[in-house]
């Protein structure tokens, strides 16, 4: 167990920005907050992908790009349209039960189990036996393969959060991202993902509210991880034992093994899942916003460094404490504001040798869809993109003394990061929660999948520190909720601008270097 700091220390840490608020903001910090405020305004109604509120926010970003003299770099001016299919599961009208030798146990969909809506179409009906496959990680080259020796054809796999301690966070996260595709290839019909109670990030009550909203996937079946119907669901951690009834195994000790990153057993469960899914689908389109700063070097100007964040959020949803607008101020209006800040810094300084693309992606909340489409169908030659610098929920909730940057251990960009961070007095620390899958949950991962070295910037903290408690509290109470709005306290605006200065320095190092970034020899992405 990590050390828990007294509440008084956390309260003091939360009060520090209020004491600093009396000081005038620098121009960069002031503009950053003005951009956050405009993008996360109630007027934009939470910026749901494809909504009028999203387009109002897009118009604001385009106006800011124009003001800084950036060239359009989409397929229609600054826009690159992405064709999507929206899918909504009516959790209340859907039905499910666990069927075993002792009979059927009804499940309340929307309460005991949530049928998830991302990645591809859901079947309207399914009956299949269940098999527990531990962490569900297919990593034979790393000496861990939860698929080995199992017959998955016609079954639903049940998997648990976590993974072996001796495998890095990016490698485990990448395996989880590939899991549905690999399960489908092995003949599985679906997956139920369980989370141990200690690893819960969003409390179940709020997950149930979010599940009422629409999911999306790319309209082109060839761009989905699974191009056929595939069942996906999550389970209330407090009800997960239901799946293990009659199997001779108990969920609680298995969860304890997962919390300790120890090996998990694999075994057939004694039950079948039978489900009827009430689902509706519709077509829509939503644009990425892409702008360009041309490079100064005749030989290198045809290569590009991308600086990115996602513009979309969750829109208007189930109200919490009377508020139904999911503003997404930190997730990710703050990241888009940082992209705008860096664009301004680069347009007012010496022109870098390589060109810079500034991207505000759509449909990140629906599964990195906008960035996946762009990385697969870029508006410049694909092999000309040398790196991506991405912001997603950097969380400037405490003074910037350290950063953790998923992906920095995989490519030469890690050395560029440290070279820029050192003179600024900023330490680079490891991901404090590697099993939270941060590496695959932000848009830089779409570039990684295309073989492009990428970084993803977060305010750093260490497990068990006061900052850990602040971050944990924020995720538990504000993440993906209406309270991630402009009224939340304790935003360190000057430190947000300081992170922008760091990312600007890294971007310039990459843009001005003679050689391109490269994957390190031992990286699994070095293909």
N, C-alpha and C positions, 0 to 999 in steps of 0.2 A: 504493500500500500504506500502511495506517495505521502509525504508529509503534508498535512492540511494546515494552512496558516489561519490564525485567528481571524474572525470576521472583522475585528477592528483594523487589522492591517489591510485587508481587502478594501474596507470602507475608506481608509486613508488614501489608498492608491486611486480609488475612484474619485476622490475629492480633488486630487492634484490638478487636473485640467481646469476645474472651476476656478482655482486660485490663479491660474495662468490666463484665464479668459479676459481678465481686466487689461492685459497688454494688447496693443493693436496687432492685428495679424499682418504678416508680410504680404506683399502683393500676390505671390504664388499661392499661399495658403488661403487668402481671401477669395481668389478666383476659383480655387479648388472647391471650396465650400459653396460658392455661388453656383458652380456647375452641379454639384451633388444636389443642391436644393432645387434647381430647375428640373433635373432629370427625375428626382424622386418626389416631385410635387404631387399632391392629391389630384391635380388636374390631369395627370397622366394615368390615373386609375390602375397603378401597379404594373403597367407596361407588359401585359400579357402578349406573347408572340402573336402577331397578326392583327392586333387590336388597334383601334383609333388612338388609344393612349400610347401604344408603342410607336406609332407613326409620328405623334406629336413630339415624343422624345427624340426620334430619329431626325426630325426637322431641326431640332435644337442643336444636335451634334453636327449636322451638316452646316448650319449657320456658323458654328464655331470653327469648323475646318476652313470654311470660306474666308472667315475673318483673318485667319493666319496664312492665307494664300496657298493652301494645299490644293493640289490638283485632284479632280475626280479620278478614281481608279476602280470603279465598279463596272458593270456591264451596261448600266443605264445611268450615266452620271456617277454619282457617289454610291448608287444602289446596286446590289447584286441580289436578285430575287431568289428565294429558296422555296421550292414546292414541298408542301408537307401534307400529311394526313393527320387529322385530329381524332383522338379516340377517347371516349368517356365511358367508364364503367359505372353503371348505376349499382353502387354497392348494396343499397337497401333492397333492390329488386332481384339481385343475384342470389343464388342458393348454393349451399355446399354441405356435404356431410362426409364423415369418416366412416368407412364400412369395413367391419372385421368379423371375426368368428362370433363375437358376442352381439352382433347386430350393428345398427347405424347410430352414430353420434352426430346430431346436427351441429353445424357451425354457423355462427351469425356472421355473415359477410359484412364487412364494414365495422366490425367490432372485434371478433376473435381473429379474423383473417382479412387482409386487404388484398384485393386483386389489383396488381399494378398495371400501368397503362403505357409504359415507355418501351421503345425498342422495336415494336412491330405489332401486328394484329393479334388479338386474343381469340381463342376458339370460343364458340358460343356454348359448347358442351364438352365435357371431358370426364372420362372415368379411367383411372390408371393406378396401378400399385405404386407405393412409395418406397424409396430406398435412401437411407442416410449415407452420404458419402463424405463425411467429415467436413473439412474446410472447402472441399470442392475445387481444389487447385490442381491443375494439370501441368506439372513442372518436372518432367522426367530428367531434363538436363541438370537440374538442381538437386536431383535425388529425392524428389517428393512428387508422388503422382496418386491423387485420390481417385483417379479413373481406372487405375491398373487392375486388371482381372475382373472387372465388374461388367455384367450384362445390363446395359441401361436402356435397351430397346423397349419402347412402349411404356416406359416408367416416368415418374416424376421424381427428380432428385431433390433431396432435402439437404441443405448446406448450412453451415454455421459460421458466424463472423470470426475473424482472427486468422492466424496462420503461424507456421513455424518461426521461432525466434531467429534462427540462423539464416533466413532468407530476407533480403532487403525489402523495404516498403514498396519501392517502384516495381520490383519483380512480382511481388504478391498482388499488387494492385493491377498490374497488367494482366496477370492470369485471371483475376476476377472479371476484368473487362472482356476477356475472350471467352469466358465460361459458357455463356448461353450458346454461342456459335459452336463451341466444341461439344456441348451436350447434345445439341440438335444433330450434329454430324455423327454422334454415337447412337442416334436413334431415340434419345429421350424426348418426351412430349412437353416437358416443362420443368420448372424449378421453384421450390419454396425456400426463401432465404430467411434464416433465423438469426437473431442477434442476442447475445447473452445480456442479461439485465445490466451488467456492469459496463457494457460497451454501447449502451443506448445513447444516441446523440440527440435526437428529437423525441421528446416524450410521446408515448403512444397516443395519448388523447389528441395531440396536435397532428400526428401522422394520420389519424382517422379523418380529421378535417381536410387536410391537404389531399387525401385520396379521392375526395369528392370532385376535385377539379379535373380538367382534361389533361391527358397525355398526348404526345405527338411522336411521329416518326417520319423519316424522309419518304416522300411519295415514290421514289424509285426503289423497287424491291432489291435491286442489286447493291444498294448502298446501306442496307440494313444488316445487322449481325446475323439475323435469322430471316430468311426470305419466305418462310411459311408461318402459319399460325403456331404460336408457342405460348404456353401458359406460364405466367409468373405471378408470384404472390409473396407476401410477407406475413408474419404471424406475431401476435401479441406475445412478448417474452414471458408474460405471466401465464399464458395458456399453451406454451409450446410443448409442455409435457403430454398434451393430448395426442400428439403425433407419435409418441413413443409407447402408448398403451399396448400391452400384450407382446412387446418386443423383447422383454427381459432386460431392458436398459432404461435408465432414468435420465431425464434432461439435466437435472441439477449438477450431478458430478461431471457430466460431459461439458457443461458450460464452464465449470471450474477449470477443467483441463484447457479449454480454449482461452480462458482469461490468462492462464499461465503459459500460453503458446506451446503447449505440449501436444504430442501425437494424439489423434482422435481415432476411435474405432470406426469401422464402416460395416454396415449390416442392412439387410432387408428389414423394413418395418412391417408390422403385422396388418397394416391397413391399406385400403385403397381410398383415394380421394375421388368423390363424385361431385361435379360442379356444373351448374347451369349459369352462364354469364350473360347478364343484360348489358349489351354494349351498343353504342351508336358511333358512327364515324362520319366525318365530313372532310372536304378538301379545303385547303387554304394556302396562302403564300405570305411570306414575310421576308424583308430584305436584311442582309448584312449592309453595313455602311463602311466603305473603303476609300481612303484618301492617300495621296502620295506626295512625298517630298523628294524630288529628283536628286540623285547623287551628283557630286562634283567631278568625280574621276571618270574620264571617258571610257576606261577599261572596266571599272567596277560599278558604274551607274546602272548597268543591266542586272545587277544582283540586288537582293532585297532583304532587309531585316524587318520583321513584322512586330509592331507593338499593339497589343490587343487587350480587350476586356469584353464582357457581354452586357448588352443593353437591356435585355428582357428580364422580367421577373414573373410573379405568379398572378398578377391581375387582381380582380375582385373575387373574394372567396368567402368561405364561412366566417362569420364575424367572431372575434374574440374581444370580450369586454366592450362590445358595441361598435368595434371598428372592423370594417370588412375590406379596407384597401391595404393590400400587401405592397407597401411602397418600395421595399428593397433599397433603402438608402445605402447601407453598407454592402448589400448583395444585389446589384453590383454597380449602382450609381457611383459609388466611390471609385471603383476601378476605371469606369469610363472617364470620370473627371481626371484621373491620373493620366490616362492616355491623352486627354486634351492638354493637360499641363505639359507633358513631355513634348507634344507636338509644338506648343508655343516656345518651349525652351530651344528646340532644335531649329525652328524657323527664324529665331532671333539671334542665333549664334553662327559660327562658321559652318558652312554646308558640309555634311559628312561625305565621304568618298562613295559609299554605297547608297542606294536609294532606301528610303524608309516608307513602309506601308503602315498606316494607322487604321485599325479595324475595330469596329463595334459590332459584335456578332449577335445574331438573333438565336432564339431557341436553345440557349445553353441549359436552361432549367428543364428542358424536355429531353436532355441527353446529349448535349454538345452538338446539336444538329447543324446550327449555322456554321460553326467552325469546321465541322466534318465536311460539310458541302464545300466550303471555301478551300480547305486543304486538298480536297480531291479535284476541285474545279477552280483553281485559282485564276484570278484575273490577270496574272502575269505568268510567264513560263514556270511550271512547277519546280524544275531543277534550278531555277534562279533564286528561290527562297532559301536563305542560308540559316535563318534562326527565327524563333518567336520569343518575345518577351511578354508575358501575360500577367494581368492582374485579375484576381477574382477574390473579393472579400478580404482584402489585406488586413482589415481590422486594426485601425489605428486607435486602440483603446488604452495605450500606455506609452510612455516615452520610447522612441526607437533607439534601442541599444544593440539589438540583434535581429537577424532575419533568418527564417528557414525557407528554403527555396527548393521545392520538390523538382528533381531532375538535375540538380547541380553535381551529383556524384556520377552522372552517366556520360557527360561530354566535356569537351574543353571549355565550355561556357563556365564551368565551375571555377576555373582559374581566372577567367575574366571577372567573375563576380568578386572573388576574394581580392583581386588587384584593385578593384574599384572601392570595395567596402573598407579595406584596411585604412587608407588615409582619412576616411570619414569617421573612424572610430566605431565602426559597426562590425560586430562579430557575426559569423555565419555558423548556425547551429543545426544539428540534425533535426529531422521531423520528429517532434516529441510524441506523436501518436501514429506510427507507421501503419497500423492496421485500420485506420480510419479511411484509407483509400484516397487520400487527398490527391495523389499523383494522377489518378484517372478521372477526377471529378471537376476538372477545369479545362478550358479550351486549348491550352498548350498541348494537351494529350492528342488532339486531332492532328497536330503537326508531327508529334513523335511517331504516330502510327504511319505517317508518310515518310519517315526516315529523316526528319528535320530536327536537329538539336534545339531544345527549347527549355525555358525556365518559367517558373511560376512563383511570384513574390508574395511573401506573407510576413507580417510582424512576428518576430521570433519570441519564443518563451521556452522555458524548461519545465518538465513535469514536476509538479509539487511546488512550484513557485507561486507568488501572488498573481503573476500574470496568467498562469495556468488557471487559477480560480476565476479570474475575470473572464477569460475566454470561455471557460466551461459554463459560467453563469450566462454569458451572452448567448451561446448556442442553445442552452436549455430554455431560455426565456424569450429571445428575440429572433433567432434564426428562423426564416420562413414563417414569420408571423407578422401581423400588422404593426407590432411595436418596433420593427426595424424601420423607423420613420425618422423624420427630421427633428422630432422632439426628444429623441433619446439623448441622454447626457454623456459627458466624458469622451467626446470625440477629440482626439489630439490632432488638430488641423495642421499645425506647424510640422508635426512629425510625419503626417501624410505627405506633405510637400518634401520633407527630407528623404522619404523613400523614393519619391519621384526623381529627386536629384541623383540618388544612387542608380536607379534604373536608366536614367539618361546617360550616366557615365558608362554603364555596362554596354548600352546600346552603341554609344560612340566608339568604344573599344572594338566592338565587333564590326561596326560599319567602316572603320578606318583601317582595320588590319589588312595586311597583304594577303593572308590566307583565310579560308573559310573555317568556321567551327567544325569540329569532328567528334564523333563518338569515341569514347575511350575503348581501349582494346578489350576490356572485360565486360563491356556493357552488352546486355541482351539485344539492344537496339542497334548494335554495330553489325549490320547485315550486309 
